[in-house]
Amino acid sequence: MPRRVEDYRGLTRVSRLRILHAVHRRPGRRLAEIAAEVDLHLNTTREHLAILEAEGLVQSLTLVTGVRGRPPVAFHPVTDLEDNAAARERAEGATERGKILRRLAPDLDRSDELGDAAMAQLDALYEHLEDIGLEPKPDDSQLRVDVAPCRYAFAIKTERALVCSVHIQLLKQQLQQVPGPVRLRSVKPFVTPTRCEIALEVCGEAAAPPGPASDLGAGAAATS
């Protein structure tokens, strides 16, 4: 059943990918530091960060310095849904749509095996992948997701490492935002010219082990 698609403007320019990468690499940096790293004007960087924050990709925190004047702002990845309304709305919407999908197609429901928390994480992750145009083909029985190579072909040839790094961090971020036992195990980019592979795992005692998928991703590329 196709999900709704809501494109992320924040991921459609190399400059914003670089800014997001800078925030992922060293959370808590201020505007001037980020602008200097990506070699953009302060106002341009500020505008890009506003788009990324509006889409739930970063959050800004006002710093208390005790000095007169406008307080500085630091930028972080969104790891808690309470910190960003857009990220919270996306996750809540994904959960509701996932529940509806499982009611319509009970054969897709693995809540008894994985637990409700894990299913909520998977709902958020799959919808995120759909929204950024990676056409996910999930296999819950193996905790694996096949995705189409990044749609942002404008950047792949010259910025492949940057694009892959940003997407991997966003996958981790999605799973951190929704409490549960599912973690990113590995990402294999370009397994074939038309397919990348994401492997997941269930950690702790919050859900039953996924059985045959326990050795999933052996020899896979590292996620860091």
N, CA, C and O of each residue as an XYZ file, in Angstrom:
896
protein
N       0.858     -1.202      0.000
C       0.000      0.000      0.000
C       0.888      1.244      0.000
O       1.670      1.423      0.934
N       0.799      2.098     -0.999
C       1.674      3.265     -1.057
C       1.380      4.242      0.065
O       0.224      4.467      0.426
N       2.430      4.814      0.607
C       2.279      5.821      1.643
C       2.259      7.203      0.986
O       2.578      7.340     -0.195
N       1.884      8.220      1.756
C       1.898      9.561      1.212
C       3.354     10.021      1.078
O       4.219      9.610      1.851
N       3.603     10.860      0.107
C       4.951     11.360     -0.142
C       4.984     12.848      0.162
O       4.187     13.619     -0.372
N       5.899     13.241      1.013
C       6.073     14.644      1.363
C       7.560     14.947      1.252
O       8.341     14.649      2.155
N       7.931     15.541      0.135
C       9.348     15.750     -0.138
C       9.983     16.652      0.905
O       9.360     17.581      1.419
N      11.232     16.353      1.202
C      12.033     17.205      2.071
C      12.779     18.216      1.203
O      13.678     17.839      0.451
N      12.418     19.485      1.297
C      13.184     20.514      0.594
C      14.606     20.581      1.127
O      15.541     20.914      0.399
N      14.756     20.259      2.416
C      16.059     20.373      3.056
C      17.120     19.465      2.481
O      18.307     19.678      2.726
N      16.726     18.454      1.719
C      17.699     17.507      1.183
C      17.873     17.651     -0.322
O      18.418     16.757     -0.970
N      17.424     18.748     -0.878
C      17.448     18.899     -2.332
C      18.571     19.806     -2.829
O      18.635     20.114     -4.019
N      19.445     20.232     -1.937
C      20.590     21.041     -2.346
C      21.848     20.538     -1.646
O      21.818     20.175     -0.470
N      22.936     20.524     -2.378
C      24.199     20.073     -1.793
C      24.588     20.960     -0.615
O      25.114     20.468      0.384
N      24.331     22.268     -0.724
C      24.700     23.172      0.366
C      23.999     22.799      1.657
O      24.604     22.869      2.727
N      22.720     22.400      1.580
C      22.007     22.010      2.801
C      22.475     20.655      3.302
O      22.496     20.415      4.509
N      22.849     19.767      2.393
C      23.410     18.492      2.815
C      24.708     18.724      3.593
O      24.969     18.058      4.595
N      25.510     19.668      3.125
C      26.764     19.973      3.824
C      26.491     20.556      5.205
O      27.173     20.225      6.174
N      25.488     21.427      5.286
C      25.132     22.007      6.582
C      24.640     20.923      7.527
O      25.044     20.883      8.689
N      23.771     20.044      7.041
C      23.258     18.971      7.882
C      24.380     18.048      8.322
O      24.406     17.601      9.469
N      25.304     17.762      7.418
C      26.468     16.943      7.769
C      27.291     17.612      8.862
O      27.774     16.943      9.775
N      27.453     18.930      8.774
C      28.210     19.662      9.790
C      27.543     19.559     11.158
O      28.221     19.412     12.175
N      26.208     19.638     11.179
C      25.472     19.513     12.448
C      25.595     18.095     12.997
O      25.774     17.910     14.201
N      25.502     17.099     12.128
C      25.651     15.715     12.567
C      27.056     15.470     13.123
O      27.220     14.793     14.138
N      28.047     16.018     12.460
C      29.439     15.718     12.809
C      29.828     16.326     14.149
O      30.526     15.699     14.945
N      29.372     17.553     14.392
C      29.693     18.211     15.660
C      28.466     18.960     16.167
O      28.334     20.162     15.938
N      27.570     18.257     16.853
C      26.364     18.905     17.371
C      26.718     20.039     18.336
O      27.726     19.993     19.041
N      25.866     21.044     18.341
C      26.038     22.129     19.292
C      26.808     23.317     18.759
O      27.093     24.256     19.503
N      27.149     23.292     17.485
C      27.889     24.427     16.935
C      26.952     25.585     16.618
O      25.755     25.407     16.392
N      27.536     26.765     16.611
C      26.769     27.980     16.338
C      26.772     28.288     14.840
O      27.501     27.688     14.050
N      25.924     29.249     14.494
C      25.743     29.609     13.093
C      27.059     29.959     12.412
O      27.343     29.459     11.324
N      27.868     30.815     13.040
C      29.101     31.270     12.404
C      30.058     30.107     12.151
O      30.737     30.074     11.125
N      30.114     29.163     13.073
C      31.005     28.010     12.896
C      30.553     27.144     11.728
O      31.371     26.675     10.936
N      29.243     26.938     11.627
C      28.708     26.122     10.534
C      28.933     26.818      9.201
O      29.352     26.189      8.229
N      28.653     28.125      9.154
C      28.832     28.886      7.917
C      30.281     28.830      7.455
O      30.553     28.702      6.261
N      31.213     28.925      8.404
C      32.625     28.884      8.038
C      33.001     27.518      7.471
O      33.763     27.436      6.507
N      32.475     26.452      8.058
C      32.826     25.108      7.580
C      32.308     24.854      6.174
O      33.006     24.261      5.351
N      31.085     25.302      5.891
C      30.493     25.013      4.578
C      30.764     26.131      3.569
O      30.347     26.054      2.413
N      31.469     27.169      4.025
C      31.878     28.273      3.151
C      30.674     28.976      2.516
O      30.616     29.171      1.302
N      29.716     29.351      3.371
C      28.549     30.099      2.920
C      28.396     31.362      3.761
O      28.901     31.435      4.881
N      27.695     32.356      3.215
C      27.409     33.585      3.956
C      26.536     33.250      5.158
O      25.762     32.293      5.133
N      26.670     34.046      6.203
C      25.881     33.813      7.424
C      24.382     33.798      7.130
O      23.671     32.909      7.598
N      23.901     34.761      6.369
C      22.463     34.834      6.092
C      21.986     33.633      5.282
O      20.898     33.111      5.524
N      22.794     33.195      4.325
C      22.437     32.015      3.526
C      22.384     30.776      4.405
O      21.464     29.965      4.299
N      23.372     30.639      5.267
C      23.405     29.492      6.181
C      22.203     29.523      7.118
O      21.591     28.489      7.384
N      21.869     30.703      7.612
C      20.713     30.847      8.506
C      19.423     30.410      7.807
O      18.590     29.728      8.402
N      19.266     30.806      6.547
C      18.063     30.439      5.780
C      17.991     28.917      5.580
O      16.925     28.319      5.726
N      19.115     28.305      5.250
C      19.131     26.851      5.065
C      18.807     26.129      6.375
O      18.057     25.153      6.377
N      19.360     26.600      7.467
C      19.093     25.980      8.770
C      17.622     26.116      9.143
O      17.050     25.210      9.751
N      17.006     27.240      8.784
C      15.584     27.420      9.073
C      14.746     26.383      8.330
O      13.775     25.862      8.879
N      15.117     26.080      7.080
C      14.405     25.057      6.315
C      14.607     23.683      6.952
O      13.656     22.915      7.104
N      15.835     23.382      7.319
C      16.124     22.080      7.943
C      15.375     21.923      9.263
O      14.904     20.833      9.586
N      15.266     23.006     10.020
C      14.539     22.925     11.291
C      13.044     22.784     11.054
O      12.372     22.039     11.767
N      12.515     23.490     10.061
C      11.084     23.420      9.762
C      10.673     22.023      9.320
O       9.513     21.640      9.471
N      11.608     21.268      8.779
C      11.304     19.914      8.317
C      11.665     18.844      9.338
O      11.569     17.651      9.049
N      12.079     19.261     10.529
C      12.363     18.289     11.584
C      13.705     17.625     11.470
O      13.911     16.556     12.046
N      14.642     18.233     10.732
C      15.950     17.622     10.535
C      17.002     18.130     11.512
O      17.979     17.433     11.788
N      16.814     19.335     12.036
C      17.701     19.876     13.070
C      16.852     20.628     14.080
O      15.686     20.927     13.825
N      17.445     20.932     15.231
C      16.793     21.770     16.223
C      17.764     22.849     16.670
O      18.976     22.635     16.687
N      17.233     24.000     17.029
C      18.065     25.101     17.518
C      17.807     25.302     19.007
O      16.668     25.231     19.469
N      18.866     25.549     19.737
C      18.773     25.787     21.175
C      19.429     27.122     21.502
O      20.584     27.357     21.148
N      18.693     27.988     22.176
C      19.233     29.283     22.572
C      20.142     29.114     23.775
O      19.768     28.487     24.767
N      21.334     29.673     23.682
C      22.322     29.549     24.749
C      22.231     30.738     25.698
O      22.055     31.877     25.265
N      22.351     30.467     26.980
C      22.364     31.521     27.989
C      23.816     31.865     28.294
O      24.562     31.032     28.808
N      24.215     33.097     27.975
C      25.612     33.493     28.164
C      25.796     34.544     29.248
O      26.910     34.748     29.731
N      24.702     35.222     29.641
C      24.828     36.290     30.623
C      25.373     37.574     30.036
O      25.678     38.517     30.765
N      25.498     37.612     28.707
C      26.026     38.797     28.027
C      24.876     39.509     27.323
O      23.969     38.861     26.802
N      24.911     40.822     27.308
C      23.852     41.600     26.663
C      23.820     41.325     25.161
O      24.811     40.911     24.559
N      22.647     41.571     24.581
C      22.498     41.374     23.153
C      21.759     40.083     22.842
O      21.362     39.333     23.734
N      21.590     39.850     21.548
C      20.872     38.651     21.113
C      21.650     37.407     21.524
O      22.831     37.287     21.197
N      21.007     36.470     22.242
C      21.734     35.265     22.678
C      22.072     34.376     21.490
O      21.290     34.289     20.544
N      23.218     33.721     21.526
C      23.597     32.829     20.431
C      22.735     31.572     20.414
O      22.123     31.202     21.416
N      22.703     30.932     19.259
C      21.912     29.728     19.065
C      22.840     28.593     18.626
O      23.716     28.786     17.784
N      22.637     27.422     19.201
C      23.402     26.235     18.812
C      22.467     25.258     18.106
O      21.275     25.199     18.407
N      23.015     24.496     17.169
C      22.204     23.589     16.359
C      22.588     22.140     16.620
O      23.765     21.790     16.710
N      21.547     21.303     16.741
C      21.727     19.884     17.066
C      20.852     19.022     16.159
O      19.868     19.510     15.603
N      21.203     17.745     16.005
C      20.257     16.807     15.386
C      19.041     16.637     16.284
O      19.119     16.873     17.490
N      17.924     16.232     15.707
C      16.709     15.989     16.488
C      16.721     14.539     16.968
O      16.536     13.616     16.174
N      16.938     14.345     18.256
C      16.924     12.996     18.821
C      15.709     12.754     19.703
O      15.412     11.611     20.050
N      15.010     13.815     20.065
C      13.821     13.713     20.908
C      12.682     14.434     20.193
O      12.805     15.611     19.854
N      11.580     13.733     19.965
C      10.466     14.313     19.224
C       9.875     15.533     19.914
O       9.252     16.368     19.258
N      10.058     15.650     21.217
C       9.525     16.805     21.933
C      10.277     18.080     21.572
O       9.818     19.182     21.873
N      11.431     17.933     20.929
C      12.244     19.104     20.615
C      11.908     19.733     19.272
O      12.394     20.822     18.965
N      11.080     19.065     18.459
C      10.774     19.606     17.142
C       9.377     19.173     16.723
O       9.107     17.980     16.583
N       8.489     20.146     16.522
C       7.091     19.836     16.222
C       6.935     19.101     14.900
O       6.108     18.195     14.794
N       7.716     19.475     13.888
C       7.591     18.828     12.580
C       7.985     17.357     12.663
O       7.309     16.499     12.095
N       9.062     17.068     13.360
C       9.492     15.672     13.522
C       8.443     14.884     14.300
O       8.167     13.728     13.978
N       7.859     15.506     15.319
C       6.842     14.829     16.125
C       5.603     14.513     15.293
O       5.056     13.414     15.385
N       5.164     15.464     14.487
C       3.986     15.241     13.646
C       4.228     14.140     12.623
O       3.342     13.327     12.361
N       5.415     14.110     12.049
C       5.737     13.054     11.084
C       5.676     11.679     11.751
O       5.077     10.747     11.213
N       6.296     11.560     12.918
C       6.343     10.269     13.605
C       4.950      9.827     14.045
O       4.587      8.662     13.891
N       4.178     10.755     14.590
C       2.824     10.403     15.033
C       1.958      9.994     13.848
O       1.177      9.047     13.941
N       2.096     10.705     12.743
C       1.342     10.351     11.553
C       1.731      8.991     11.014
O       0.875      8.217     10.584
N       3.033      8.697     11.035
C       3.508      7.400     10.557
C       2.952      6.270     11.420
O       2.572      5.221     10.900
N       2.902      6.478     12.732
C       2.365      5.457     13.631
C       0.904      5.165     13.325
O       0.497      4.005     13.258
N       0.122      6.210     13.139
C      -1.300      6.020     12.848
C      -1.502      5.333     11.513
O      -2.345      4.443     11.393
N      -0.736      5.735     10.504
C      -0.875      5.098      9.197
C      -0.415      3.653      9.233
O      -0.971      2.806      8.534
N       0.600      3.362     10.043
C       1.049      1.979     10.182
C      -0.016      1.100     10.813
O      -0.211     -0.040     10.392
N      -0.702      1.619     11.814
C      -1.771      0.854     12.465
C      -2.906      0.559     11.486
O      -3.452     -0.544     11.454
N      -3.246      1.570     10.691
C      -4.311      1.373      9.692
C      -3.892      0.316      8.679
O      -4.683     -0.557      8.322
N      -2.657      0.395      8.222
C      -2.162     -0.569      7.240
C      -2.229     -1.994      7.780
O      -2.612     -2.919      7.063
N      -1.856     -2.168      9.051
C      -1.868     -3.516      9.627
C      -3.284     -4.025      9.868
O      -3.523     -5.232      9.833
N      -4.218     -3.122     10.110
C      -5.609     -3.563     10.221
C      -6.137     -4.021      8.868
O      -6.912     -4.974      8.787
N      -5.716     -3.339      7.811
C      -6.158     -3.709      6.472
C      -5.438     -4.943      5.944
O      -5.985     -5.692      5.135
N      -4.210     -5.148      6.404
C      -3.403     -6.289      5.939
C      -2.769     -6.967      7.138
O      -1.584     -6.761      7.401
N      -3.542     -7.787      7.887
C      -3.037     -8.415      9.113
C      -1.791     -9.267      8.901
O      -1.029     -9.485      9.842
N      -1.573     -9.753      7.681
C      -0.396    -10.573      7.421
C       0.902     -9.768      7.537
O       1.983    -10.348      7.635
N       0.799     -8.439      7.526
C       1.975     -7.589      7.677
C       2.275     -7.251      9.133
O       3.289     -6.621      9.435
N       1.399     -7.668     10.022
C       1.512     -7.291     11.431
C       2.433     -8.251     12.180
O       2.108     -9.429     12.337
N       3.571     -7.756     12.639
C       4.500     -8.560     13.438
C       4.609     -8.016     14.856
O       5.627     -8.194     15.525
N       3.542     -7.346     15.310
C       3.555     -6.760     16.649
C       3.754     -7.809     17.728
O       4.445     -7.556     18.715
N       3.153     -8.994     17.554
C       3.290    -10.038     18.569
C       4.734    -10.479     18.716
O       5.171    -10.830     19.813
N       5.472    -10.464     17.627
C       6.866    -10.912     17.661
C       7.833     -9.805     18.068
O       8.722    -10.014     18.893
N       7.643     -8.603     17.468
C       8.594     -7.519     17.677
C       8.169     -6.555     18.778
O       9.011     -5.903     19.395
N       6.861     -6.465     19.025
C       6.363     -5.520     20.013
C       5.884     -4.228     19.375
O       6.331     -3.854     18.290
N       4.969     -3.550     20.057
C       4.382     -2.323     19.506
C       5.421     -1.219     19.329
O       5.360     -0.459     18.363
N       6.380     -1.126     20.263
C       7.386     -0.068     20.174
C       8.238     -0.244     18.926
O       8.527      0.725     18.225
N       8.639     -1.481     18.650
C       9.441     -1.738     17.456
C       8.665     -1.419     16.197
O       9.221     -0.860     15.252
N       7.379     -1.768     16.171
C       6.569     -1.479     14.984
C       6.436      0.030     14.765
O       6.438      0.497     13.626
N       6.320      0.786     15.855
C       6.243      2.246     15.721
C       7.533      2.804     15.134
O       7.502      3.717     14.308
N       8.672      2.249     15.565
C       9.954      2.678     14.990
C      10.018      2.365     13.499
O      10.440      3.197     12.696
N       9.594      1.157     13.139
C       9.638      0.760     11.731
C       8.704      1.613     10.893
O       9.038      1.982      9.767
N       7.528      1.931     11.437
C       6.597      2.802     10.717
C       7.256      4.140     10.403
O       7.176      4.626      9.276
N       7.912      4.737     11.407
C       8.557      6.038     11.221
C       9.701      5.936     10.218
O       9.880      6.819      9.379
N      10.472      4.855     10.307
C      11.610      4.687      9.408
C      11.162      4.498      7.968
O      11.699      5.131      7.059
N      10.177      3.627      7.758
C       9.721      3.358      6.394
C       9.128      4.612      5.764
O       9.347      4.886      4.584
N       8.377      5.370      6.557
C       7.773      6.570      5.993
C       8.835      7.617      5.686
O       8.733      8.342      4.696
N       9.846      7.694      6.530
C      10.960      8.611      6.247
C      11.622      8.256      4.921
O      11.887      9.136      4.102
N      11.889      6.972      4.708
C      12.525      6.531      3.467
C      11.640      6.829      2.261
O      12.124      7.228      1.201
N      10.341      6.628      2.441
C       9.405      6.935      1.360
C       9.398      8.431      1.060
O       9.397      8.838     -0.102
N       9.394      9.239      2.109
C       9.320     10.682      1.939
C      10.550     11.258      1.237
O      10.440     12.254      0.522
N      11.710     10.646      1.430
C      12.913     11.176      0.783
C      13.174     10.487     -0.554
O      14.224     10.681     -1.166
N      12.202      9.676     -1.005
C      12.242      9.155     -2.358
C      13.088      7.926     -2.576
O      13.505      7.663     -3.704
N      13.361      7.153     -1.518
C      14.225      5.979     -1.667
C      13.449      4.688     -1.947
O      14.048      3.616     -2.039
N      12.138      4.783     -2.079
C      11.294      3.658     -2.490
C      11.584      2.380     -1.678
O      12.012      1.376     -2.247
N      11.357      2.413     -0.369
C      11.698      1.258      0.475
C      10.865      0.023      0.164
O       9.664      0.100     -0.094
N      11.543     -1.114      0.198
C      10.879     -2.417      0.073
C      11.263     -3.214      1.309
O      12.243     -3.959      1.293
N      10.478     -3.057      2.398
C      10.849     -3.680      3.664
C      10.539     -5.173      3.703
O       9.564     -5.638      3.112
N      11.374     -5.898      4.397
C      11.152     -7.311      4.700
C      11.252     -7.442      6.215
O      12.333     -7.677      6.755
N      10.102     -7.285      6.906
C      10.111     -7.316      8.360
C      10.581     -8.656      8.905
O      11.163     -8.707      9.988
N      10.340     -9.732      8.180
C      10.744    -11.050      8.664
C      12.258    -11.164      8.754
O      12.774    -11.950      9.549
N      12.973    -10.390      7.952
C      14.436    -10.411      7.972
C      15.034     -9.107      8.517
O      16.254     -8.945      8.558
N      14.164     -8.183      8.933
C      14.614     -6.868      9.391
C      15.571     -6.251      8.378
O      16.653     -5.780      8.729
N      15.157     -6.264      7.131
C      15.966     -5.714      6.060
C      15.085     -4.805      5.198
O      13.893     -5.057      5.017
N      15.695     -3.753      4.679
C      14.982     -2.836      3.790
C      15.844     -2.610      2.550
O      16.973     -2.131      2.653
N      15.321     -2.947      1.402
C      15.974     -2.598      0.145
C      15.458     -1.233     -0.289
O      14.257     -0.969     -0.232
N      16.364     -0.371     -0.720
C      15.951      0.958     -1.171
C      16.600      1.255     -2.518
O      17.655      0.724     -2.862
N      15.928      2.120     -3.260
C      16.504      2.583     -4.514
C      17.664      3.516     -4.198
O      17.639      4.208     -3.180
N      18.681      3.543     -5.057
C      19.778      4.498     -4.825
C      19.249      5.919     -4.719
O      18.196      6.248     -5.266
N      19.979      6.740     -4.021
C      19.541      8.095     -3.723
C      19.042      8.830     -4.952
O      19.692      8.836     -5.997
N      17.885      9.446     -4.813
C      17.276     10.176     -5.918
C      18.044     11.438     -6.267
O      17.842     12.021     -7.332
N      18.935     11.863     -5.360
C      19.633     13.116     -5.581
C      20.869     12.894     -6.441
O      22.004     13.060     -5.995
N      20.609     12.513     -7.692
C      21.686     12.188     -8.623
C      22.607     13.376     -8.860
O      23.760     13.204     -9.253
N      22.097     14.578     -8.622
C      22.911     15.764     -8.828
C      24.145     15.752     -7.928
O      25.141     16.410     -8.229
N      24.082     15.006     -6.825
C      25.185     15.027     -5.866
C      25.964     13.721     -5.803
O      27.082     13.699     -5.288
N      25.400     12.640     -6.312
C      26.008     11.330     -6.118
C      27.393     11.232     -6.759
O      28.311     10.679     -6.153
N      27.551     11.747     -7.945
C      28.822     11.573     -8.649
C      29.968     12.268     -7.939
O      31.073     11.731     -7.867
N      29.713     13.457     -7.414
C      30.795     14.235     -6.806
C      30.754     14.239     -5.282
O      31.759     14.541     -4.638
N      29.600     13.907     -4.697
C      29.437     14.028     -3.242
C      28.871     12.756     -2.627
O      28.119     12.816     -1.655
N      29.231     11.605     -3.190
C      28.616     10.355     -2.721
C      28.856     10.111     -1.234
O      27.934      9.722     -0.518
N      30.094     10.336     -0.756
C      30.395     10.101      0.661
C      29.551     11.009      1.546
O      29.054     10.583      2.588
N      29.392     12.257      1.127
C      28.580     13.207      1.894
C      27.128     12.756      1.946
O      26.528     12.713      3.020
N      26.558     12.419      0.787
C      25.153     12.030      0.716
C      24.900     10.783      1.552
O      23.937     10.733      2.317
N      25.758      9.775      1.412
C      25.567      8.526      2.166
C      25.686      8.774      3.666
O      24.910      8.226      4.450
N      26.654      9.598      4.069
C      26.828      9.895      5.495
C      25.593     10.573      6.073
O      25.134     10.217      7.158
N      25.056     11.552      5.348
C      23.859     12.251      5.829
C      22.690     11.290      5.963
O      21.976     11.322      6.966
N      22.483     10.432      4.965
C      21.354      9.509      5.019
C      21.507      8.485      6.142
O      20.524      8.141      6.799
N      22.712      7.999      6.367
C      22.933      7.036      7.449
C      22.627      7.677      8.801
O      21.983      7.062      9.650
N      23.089      8.912      8.999
C      22.808      9.594     10.257
C      21.318      9.862     10.430
O      20.803      9.808     11.547
N      20.620     10.151      9.329
C      19.177     10.363      9.420
C      18.450      9.071      9.770
O      17.454      9.100     10.493
N      18.937      7.935      9.265
C      18.340      6.647      9.639
C      18.484      6.422     11.139
O      17.523      6.046     11.810
N      19.669      6.649     11.656
C      19.893      6.497     13.097
C      18.998      7.447     13.880
O      18.414      7.080     14.900
N      18.905      8.678     13.379
C      18.102      9.706     14.042
C      16.639      9.297     14.108
O      15.995      9.464     15.144
N      16.108      8.764     13.012
C      14.707      8.333     12.995
C      14.452      7.264     14.047
O      13.434      7.304     14.739
N      15.356      6.320     14.173
C      15.168      5.233     15.134
C      15.356      5.706     16.566
O      14.767      5.137     17.485
N      16.173      6.744     16.774
C      16.361      7.281     18.116
C      15.159      8.097     18.571
O      14.834      8.130     19.758
N      14.507      8.750     17.629
C      13.407      9.645     17.979
C      12.214      8.895     18.548
O      11.519      9.412     19.422
N      11.968      7.692     18.067
C      10.831      6.893     18.531
C      11.363      5.821     19.480
O      12.112      4.947     19.045
N      11.001      5.862     20.756
C      11.550      4.891     21.718
C      11.228      3.453     21.320
O      10.095      3.134     20.960
N      12.237      2.596     21.391
C      12.031      1.198     21.037
C      13.349      0.474     20.870
O      14.411      1.080     21.010
N      13.297     -0.821     20.572
C      14.494     -1.663     20.562
C      15.201     -1.775     19.220
O      16.258     -2.401     19.140
N      14.650     -1.186     18.164
C      15.237     -1.368     16.832
C      16.411     -0.412     16.639
O      16.321      0.777     16.948
N      17.509     -0.951     16.125
C      18.699     -0.167     15.846
C      19.169     -0.439     14.419
O      18.871     -1.481     13.835
N      19.895      0.507     13.887
C      20.507      0.323     12.572
C      21.738     -0.559     12.723
O      22.630     -0.275     13.523
N      21.771     -1.633     11.942
C      22.911     -2.548     12.019
C      23.952     -2.241     10.950
O      25.143     -2.171     11.253
N      23.530     -2.061      9.730
C      24.475     -1.764      8.656
C      23.753     -1.173      7.467
O      22.540     -1.314      7.315
N      24.525     -0.510      6.631
C      24.026     -0.001      5.360
C      25.014     -0.417      4.278
O      26.215     -0.172      4.390
N      24.494     -1.045      3.234
C      25.316     -1.422      2.085
C      24.874     -0.577      0.889
O      23.874     -0.893      0.245
N      25.606      0.487      0.590
C      25.209      1.300     -0.560
C      25.544      0.606     -1.878
O      26.587     -0.034     -2.014
N      24.654      0.744     -2.824
C      24.864      0.244     -4.180
C      25.282     -1.225     -4.199
O      26.310     -1.585     -4.773
N      24.469     -2.065     -3.561
C      24.660     -3.512     -3.672
C      24.562     -3.908     -5.143
O      25.302     -4.769     -5.621
N      23.653     -3.275     -5.836
C      23.565     -3.348     -7.295
C      23.395     -1.912     -7.780
O      23.181     -1.022     -6.956
N      23.481     -1.654     -9.074
C      23.285     -0.284     -9.550
C      21.909      0.290     -9.218
O      21.712      1.504     -9.276
N      20.955     -0.580     -8.870
C      19.593     -0.103     -8.596
C      19.123     -0.406     -7.178
O      17.937     -0.264     -6.881
N      20.032     -0.821     -6.297
C      19.575     -1.207     -4.960
C      20.656     -0.963     -3.907
O      21.824     -1.301     -4.095
N      20.228     -0.367     -2.796
C      21.032     -0.289     -1.575
C      20.315     -1.122     -0.508
O      19.118     -1.384     -0.632
N      21.026     -1.532      0.521
C      20.438     -2.434      1.519
C      20.673     -1.915      2.934
O      21.792     -1.578      3.319
N      19.586     -1.862      3.691
C      19.633     -1.450      5.094
C      19.318     -2.665      5.958
O      18.310     -3.337      5.743
N      20.167     -2.945      6.924
C      19.927     -4.042      7.864
C      19.661     -3.469      9.254
O      20.371     -2.574      9.713
N      18.638     -3.992      9.913
C      18.251     -3.552     11.243
C      18.438     -4.686     12.234
O      18.629     -5.836     11.838
N      18.384     -4.368     13.528
C      18.437     -5.397     14.558
C      17.609     -4.951     15.750
O      17.377     -3.759     15.954
N      17.170     -5.919     16.527
C      16.409     -5.651     17.739
C      17.331     -5.872     18.930
O      17.928     -6.939     19.070
N      17.444     -4.872     19.779
C      18.349     -4.932     20.922
C      17.564     -5.044     22.223
O      16.406     -4.631     22.293
N      18.192     -5.599     23.246
C      17.588     -5.658     24.570
C      16.470     -6.668     24.658
O      16.366     -7.577     23.835
N      15.632     -6.499     25.668
C      14.564     -7.452     25.944
C      13.197     -6.886     25.601
O      12.177     -7.474     25.960
N      13.161     -5.759     24.914
C      11.867     -5.130     24.626
C      11.087     -5.879     23.575
O       9.881     -5.673     23.433
N      11.763     -6.757     22.826
C      11.067     -7.534     21.803
C      11.753     -8.862     21.648
O      12.924     -9.018     21.994
N      11.009     -9.831     21.118
C      11.586    -11.140     20.906
C      12.622    -11.070     19.804
O      12.447    -10.297     18.863
N      13.722    -11.863     19.881
C      14.712    -11.881     18.818
C      14.070    -12.295     17.501
O      13.148    -13.111     17.497
N      14.540    -11.748     16.382
C      13.913    -12.037     15.102
C      14.348    -13.335     14.462
O      14.171    -13.516     13.257
N      14.910    -14.241     15.237
C      15.208    -15.579     14.740
C      16.226    -15.588     13.633
O      17.373    -15.196     13.845
N      15.822    -16.039     12.421
C      16.775    -16.205     11.340
C      17.508    -14.931     10.958
O      18.556    -14.996     10.317
N      16.981    -13.777     11.338
C      17.633    -12.524     10.960
C      18.799    -12.179     11.876
O      19.434    -11.141     11.690
N      19.098    -13.027     12.867
C      20.120    -12.686     13.842
C      21.495    -12.520     13.220
O      22.338    -11.808     13.766
N      21.735    -13.171     12.078
C      23.025    -13.015     11.435
C      22.951    -12.090     10.232
O      23.857    -12.063      9.399
N      21.868    -11.337     10.149
C      21.675    -10.434      9.024
C      22.798     -9.411      8.971
O      23.193     -8.851      9.994
N      23.296     -9.180      7.796
C      24.282     -8.121      7.610
C      25.693     -8.558      7.864
O      26.580     -7.706      7.926
N      25.958     -9.844      8.016
C      27.320    -10.291      8.229
C      28.192     -9.816      7.094
O      27.886    -10.025      5.920
N      29.288     -9.172      7.463
C      30.195     -8.658      6.457
C      29.740     -7.371      5.817
O      30.332     -6.925      4.834
N      28.681     -6.753      6.365
C      28.141     -5.537      5.760
C      29.012     -4.357      6.065
O      29.860     -4.400      6.957
N      28.796     -3.299      5.318
C      29.539     -2.065      5.544
C      29.167     -1.475      6.888
O      28.025     -1.598      7.333
N      30.132     -0.831      7.537
C      29.879     -0.203      8.831
C      28.940      0.961      8.657
O      28.889      1.573      7.590
N      28.182      1.278      9.721
C      27.221      2.374      9.647
C      27.798      3.686     10.103
O      27.124      4.709      9.979
N      28.983      3.717     10.613
C      29.553      4.982     11.092
C      30.419      5.616     10.035
O      30.982      6.687     10.258
